[in-house]
Amino acid sequence: METLQQQFFKQIKKQIAPHVSLADAVADVLEISIDSAYRRIRGDKPISFEETKLLAAHFKVSVDQLLHLETDSFIFSGRITNNSNFKFEEWQKSVLVHLQTIASYKPNHYYYLAKEIPFLYYYMIPEIAAFKSFFFLKSILFYEDWKLTKFSIEDNYYKQFYELWRKISDTYASIPGTEIWGIENITSTIHQIEFYRATGALKSKDDAICLLDKLDELINHLELQAEHGMKLRFQQKPSSDLPQYNMYINDLIMGDNMQFMELGDKRITYINHSVINFIMTQDESFNNYTKKTFDIISQKSTPISKANEKERLMFFNKLRDKVEIARASILR
């Protein structure tokens, strides 16, 4: 029979990537030798309260859950963008690191309950990624240097991120996924383009039209994914060996950008907050509830990937109609 200490280390093992040695990870946190780490993992040497605290905090393991304590709290972790030690550039890099970790697990699956266009798709098209970055820096993070800045798709500033954006986009495309969309998911991005055009934050009308054209390109890409039921890199042709993609539409429930992952035998939930930030938990009960909720909403949604061609065509044509209305308004 496993001791609580052995169960504790088993929980820690679930928190680290498959290629990482548990003994190496424990030794690094506790600043002890590999042999000493193995003795603790096997249960040959008891771990102290201080060591338990260090390990639980570092690997985000719930001691309450381990001891079967009934509490109303869950352990979440995450970083918050700010003007000092975690700026937007670092946030983007952290997105790639998280995606690469998810992609390293086999099997894996990425679930997304979308309130707007899942933000990972922005990175497929540099012009859209640049505009959304501008939006975050100017209107959400309120960086002082961006107060008077105007946006143009010709700005050289964003080119330094093109390779990072490509890696983010390609990595997301490599992970099997299920997404639940609504017809209003595209609305916020269109409104942002219209708002910046009306207030003079876009340098020219051509910038607004270009962004709407690129939005059309993204819609076409998403429709192709849904038609073939597979994840695709931008402009990639479908083939039988690509990751599975399931798309649902639901016009009754507004999503909240909740993201849920199944990674081997463990689960993770990401909760969106403060527009751009996310916190995550590996709490078993929370993740089981999240998956159950996602399954219920899926059952009450219309699947449009591979099947239901009529509903799929109608959905994507409605998205295009929204873009066209915005384009016509700007051109008047």
Secondary structure, 3 states (H helix, E strand, C coil): CCCHHHHHHHHHHHHCCCCCCHHHHHHHHHCCCHHHHHHHHHCCCCCCHHHHHHHHHHHCCCHHHHCCCCCCCCCCECCCCCCCCCCHHHHHHHHHHHHHHHHHCCCEEEEEECCCCCHHHHHHCHHHHHHHHHHHHHHHCCCHHHCCCCECCCCCHHHHHHHHHHHHHHHHHCCCEEEEECHHHHHHHHHHHHHHHHHCCECCHHHHHHHHHHHHHHHHHHHHHHHHCECCCCCCCCCCCCCEEEEEECCCCCCCCEEEEEECCEEEEEEEECCCEEEEECCHHHHHHHHHHHHHHHHCCEECCCCCHHHHHHHHHHHHHHHHHHHHHHHC
